Structures are given as structure tokens and as C-alpha cells.
Amino acid sequence: MASPTSSVITLHINGEKFTLPVDHRTTLLDALRERLTLTGTKKGCDQGQCGACTVLLDGRRAVACLQLAVAAEGREITTIEGVAEGDRLHPVQQAFLELDGYQCGYCTPGQICSAIGVLREHAEGLPSAVTDDIRPEAGPPPLTPAEIRERMSGNLCRCGAYVAIVEAVARAAADGDRTAAVTESEEAVA
């Protein structure tokens, strides 16, 4: 039986359901790492400052160290372990690998999850602090290095791999644009 300060929750993580008892104060980060052994999500500052623990909640970026596990119940959680499709890397993972968007690798899972969220936000036309035209009808702004840097600014890299990270995000965006164009042209022919 659950006490007034704990509950049994079900978390939907990477397409699977996990049921576990948790203290109401347990962060999503601690539930992932300590209770479910999903250790790809890293604990950096434990204060929401570094982005090492970034995961996707319902497709949006979130720092797991500030998210309570009980508040994540019923939401779709994607960790670094869930972004690839089998043996096929996610385009962001592939770009990070090809362009050395990592050094020690500690921040890389959070950087990749954040980049996936960034590309989704950009595709939806959401502006950043450096977006010139924020009118909805203007559509997504050009994904310039300045846009990428601003959008990724919540993720710190102690090794300083920022140049390669920006290049990797840009490549993943370009690869996604090419894939979408091919899909659209194939649909038009059919």
C-alpha cells in the first residue's frame, strides 16, 4: 500500500511501460538512472543548468533533474536509449558521429536529445531569442549557426565541442529536409 508520500506510477519510456513505486520527491532523472538502469541520461549539475539530463517529454525537451517522476506519468518519455530505430541511428546521432560532435561524451546524450527537440521546434516554426521575424506566417526561420547556438544554449559541453555540435545539428536538419523532399516527390509520383 502506498504511503501519503509515495505512489505506484507507470512511466511510458521509449515505447515500453514501466510500473514502479516512487517517493513523490523522486526526480525523473533518478527514476531513470537508479530505478530503471537507463543510465544514458546523465546527471550533471542536478540543478537544471547543464542539460546533461535532457530527455524528450511528449516530444519536447525537458531536463529530467527538475521533472518529478510522478508528474511524468502518462507522458511519452524518450531517452537517448530510445532515439535510434534498432541498429539504425537517428539522423542526429549519425551527424554527431560523423562530425565528432562530442569529445568525452558525457554531455552527448543530452545534446542529442536536445538537438532532436530543437529540430522539431524549428520545424513547427517556434522562434528563438535570435529569430528576426517571429510572426507565425513567416514560418520557420533559416536554421543559421546563430539560431542553432541559441536553441542549444541550455546544453553545456565542458570539452568545448560546440563548433562540431552546431555543424552536426545543421547536417541533421539538412538531411531531414532532403528526406522530406524525397518523400514528398515520391508521394507526388504515386
N, C-alpha and C positions, 0 to 999 in steps of 0.2 A: 504494500500500500504506500502510495506517495505521501510524503510529509508536506506541510504547508510551504516548504521552501524547495521542494523538488517535484519533478514531473517525469512521466514517461512520454517521450516525444518520438515522432517519426520524421526523419530527415530524408529528403529526396536528393541524393548526391550522385552525379554522373550517371543518371539513368537507373539507379538502384535505390531501394528503400532500406533504411537502417533505423531500427527501433532501439532506443536506449534510455535508461533513467539518467537524468541530469539534475544537478543543483541549478536553480534558477539563475545563479550568478555565473554559470559556465559560459565562456565565450564560444563562438563558433570555431575559432581557431583551436582552442583547447579540445573541443569535442572532436574535431577532425584529426588532430595530431595524437592526442593522448588516449582517446576512447576508441577511435576507428582506425588508427595507424595509417592515416592518409597524410604522410609526412612531406609530401611535395610542397604543400603550403608552408612557408617558413615563418618563424617567429623572429622578428627583428627588434623593433622598439617596444612593442606591446602597448603603444600609445596612439596608433593611427597616423604616425608621422612618416614612416619609411616606405610603405607599400609592399613590403616583402610578403605579406599575408593576403594580398589581393586575390579574391575569388569572384566568380560571377553569380549574382543572385537574380534569378529571372532574367538573365542576360545582361544585367547592369553590374558595373564594378562596385565592389564593396570590400572594405578592409575587415577581415574576419576577426581581428583582435578587438574591434569595437562593436561587433554584432553579437548579441546574445543568441545562444543556440536555440532557446525556446522561441525567440522571435523569428527564427528561420524556418520553423516548422511550416510545412505546406508550400514552401517555395522551392523552385528548382535551383539547386546549388551545383555549380560546375567548378571543379578544382583543376589544377594542372594535369592530374591523372585522367581527366575526362575530356580533354580537348582534342586529342588525336582520334582518328577513326581506325581502330585496330592497329595495324602496322603503318598506316599512312598518317604522317604528321600533319597537323593543322598547318595551313599556309604561313601563319605567323611563326610557328615553331621552325618550319623549314627555312624561312628567311633568317631567323636568328642563327640557325646552324650555319647556313651558307655565308653569312656576312659577319660572323663572330660577334654577335650581339650580346656577348657575355664574356666574363673573364673568370672570376672564381665560381660563378654560377649560383651563388646564394640568392641573389635578387631575381634571377631569371624566371622562376615560376610566376612570381608576382608581376614581373614586367610583361610576360607573355599574356597572362590573363587580362592585365590592364590594356594591352595593345588590342586584344580581341574586342574588349568593351569600347575602346576608342574608335575602332573602325566601324563598329555598329552605330555608335552615337553620331559619328561623322556622316555615315550613310543616311541616317534619319534626319540630317540637316541641323542637328543641335549645334549651336555656336559655342565657341570658347572665348576666353578673355581677349584673344588677339584677332577674332573674326571681325572683318571690316563691315560687312553687311549682314546684320542679324535678322533681317526681315524673313519670315517663313517662305515667302515666294521667291527669295533669292536662291533657295536650295542649298545644298552642301557647299561650303567654301572650298577653294582649292586646298588640297592637303599638302601645304608647304612645310618645309622643315620647321618654321616658326610655329605653325599650327600643331605639328606633332610634338614638338618640345613642350608647348604649353599644355596640351592634353595629357601628356605623360609625366608632367611635373610632380605628381604625387608619388612617383616611384623613384627612390634613390638607388644609386649604384655606387658603392664605396670604391670600386675599382676604376670608375670613370669611363665606362664603355658607352657613354652617351652617343657619340658620333655613330657608332655601328648600330646602336638601338634605333636611332632615328632612321637610318638607312634601311634597317630591317622592317620597320613599320611601313615605310614608304613602299618598299618592294612588295610586301604582303598586300597592301592596298592596290597597287598596280596589278598584281597577279589576280586579285579578286575582280578588278574591273575587266581584265581580259577574259576571265572565266565567265563573268556575267554576259559580256558581249557575244561570246561564242554560243552560250546557251540561248540568248535571245535570237541570234541568227538561225540557229538550228530549229527553234520553235517557229520562226517565220517561214522557213522552207517547208515544214511539215504541214 
